[in-house]
Amino acid sequence: MKVQRAMRDLTQADLAEMSGITRKSINAIETGNMVPSIILALKLARCLQVPIEQLFSLEVLPE
């Protein structure tokens, strides 16, 4: 998400305002300390104008 945000010259505060959450939450998501809800992930993808899969994906665990 950080790369997509930076490509659009947005600060964490800009994205927070666009998505209706705090800058602290944006930072927590970008650093991996918070996993967003599906609704928030969809909002973030919409704000950044990318498919949700470009921002978030499941890690495949070895069997």
C-alpha positions in Angstrom: 0.0 0.0 0.0 2.9 2.4 0.8 4.2 2.1 -2.8 0.8 2.8 -4.3 0.3 5.7 -2.0 3.8 7.2 -2.8 3.2 6.7 -6.5 0.3 9.1 -6.2 2.3 11.6 -4.0 -0.1 11.1 -1.1 1.0 11.3 2.5 -0.4 9.0 5.1 -2.5 11.9 6.4 -3.9 12.4 2.8 -4.9 8.8 2.5 -6.3 8.8 6.1 -8.5 11.8 5.2 -9.6 10.2 2.0 -10.5 6.9 3.6 -12.0 8.3 6.8 -9.5 6.7 9.2 -6.5 8.0 11.2 -3.0 8.5 10.0 -1.9 6.2 12.8 -4.1 3.4 11.3 -2.6 3.9 7.9 0.8 3.6 9.4 -0.1 0.5 11.3 -1.5 -1.1 8.1 1.6 -0.2 6.1 4.0 -1.6 8.8 2.0 -4.8 9.1 0.9 -4.1 12.7 -2.8 -4.0 11.7 -4.8 -6.0 9.2 -7.7 -3.9 7.8 -11.3 -5.2 7.7 -12.5 -6.1 4.2 -14.6 -2.9 4.1 -11.6 -0.8 4.9 -9.4 -2.7 2.5 -12.0 -2.0 -0.3 -12.1 1.7 0.7 -8.3 2.0 0.5 -8.2 0.3 -2.8 -10.9 2.6 -4.1 -9.0 5.7 -2.8 -5.9 4.5 -4.5 -7.8 3.5 -7.6 -6.3 0.0 -7.8 -7.7 -3.5 -7.4 -7.8 -4.7 -3.9 -5.4 -7.5 -4.8 -2.7 -4.9 -5.6 -2.8 -3.8 -2.0 -3.5 -7.0 0.0 -3.1 -10.7 -0.6 -3.2 -13.9 1.4 0.1 -15.6 2.2 0.1 -19.2 1.1 1.2 -21.4 3.9 3.1 -24.6 3.2 1.1 -27.8 3.6 
